[in-house]
Amino acid sequence: MQSNIKIGRITGVLLFTIVALGIPAMNLRNLFSSMAWTPSLLEHIFENTFQIRISIFLDLVVSGLWLSLAIWLFPVIKQFRKGFAYWFLGIWTLHFAVVLFGLISELSLLSLADVFANSSGTSEEMLIGLGTLNLEEYFWSHYLAVLLFSTAMLSLYFIFYQTKLIPRFLSVWGMIAISIVFVACQLALFNIKVNFTFFGQNGVHLLVLIGWLLAKGFNTSPITLRNS
């Protein structure tokens, strides 16, 4: 059906927008765990307040777009797996809530940095300690959001594989790529350092998937599954 091609291409446009906004959101922030318990944390945040505010705004937009994508795909998935469609939407709703919590922690960092730079009567050590706790809250919420993201995307690729809405090699590649992200996040939760390649390889797949969707859309003759 022609509508399948259109739905797939709009999905590709949404994914492209997410990637286009997500990259500067990550690069503008430049927050690292090595800054914890040091004055450089609040100094960096104060000196880069404008960029960090932009990154917070972009993160909010990106997480909203992921939720919008889930809503957009809801009726498509519901045709094949009704129960899964609701579960899928619920995961993305929870993801949005976790991202919001992390952004609130980051906004608190901006307030602490302002106090750190402009108030001489407040204990520097206390502000650095509070800043570090907020930084840790942001990082842990980020890892949880990525775990939710990888769980939702793994499930989506599995549905794609079953229905052949996209070529199966893209679905299999996606399941492998996002599984690596999930494992990398699990390692990070146990304070095991992982190379960026573990996460970056998923970006390569996502770009290829976006290209395919923009060019071809969804398959016009997907495999019909028993709805449940």
C-alpha positions, 0 to 999 in steps of 0.5 A: 500500500502507498500509505505504508511507504508514506508512513515509513518515510515520515518515520525516517524524517522523525528519526533524522530530526532526532539524530540531527538535534541529538548530536549537538545536544550531546556535544554542547554539554561536555560534562564528564564524570572526572569533573566530580568533586572538583571546582572545575565542575561548577566553573565549567557549568558557569562558563558554559551556561548558555550552551548547556541551556541549549543542550537541555532544550534540545534534549527535551525536544529529542525525548519528545520526538522519541515519544512522538515517534512511538505515538506515530508508530502505535497504530502501525504496530497495533495492526500486528501486536495489539498488546505489544503496541501499548507496552511499546508506548508505555516504555517510551512514556517512561523514557520521557519521564526519566529524561525529564528527571535528568534534565531537572538535575542538570538545571539544578547544576546551573543554579548551583554554578551561579551561586558558586560564582557569585556568592562568597558566603557559601561553603565552596565544598558544600556547593561542589558536593551538591553539584557532584550529587546532581551530576551523578543523578544526571548520569544515572538517569541518562543510563536508565533512559538508554536502557529503556531506549535500547529495550524499546528499540530491540522490541521494535526491530523484532516486530520489523523482523517478523513483519518485514516492514523493512528488510530483515538484514536491517532488522537483524543488524538493528537487534545486534547493534542495540543489544550491544548498547544494552550490554554497554549500559549494563557494564556502565551501571557496574562502573566498568568503563566501555569504549564509545564504539559500543554506542557509536556502532548503533549510530551507524545502523540508525543512519543506514535505517534512516536512509532506507526509510527516506528512500523506500518507506515501509514494505507495501506487503508486510507479513500479517501476524496474529494480533495479540 
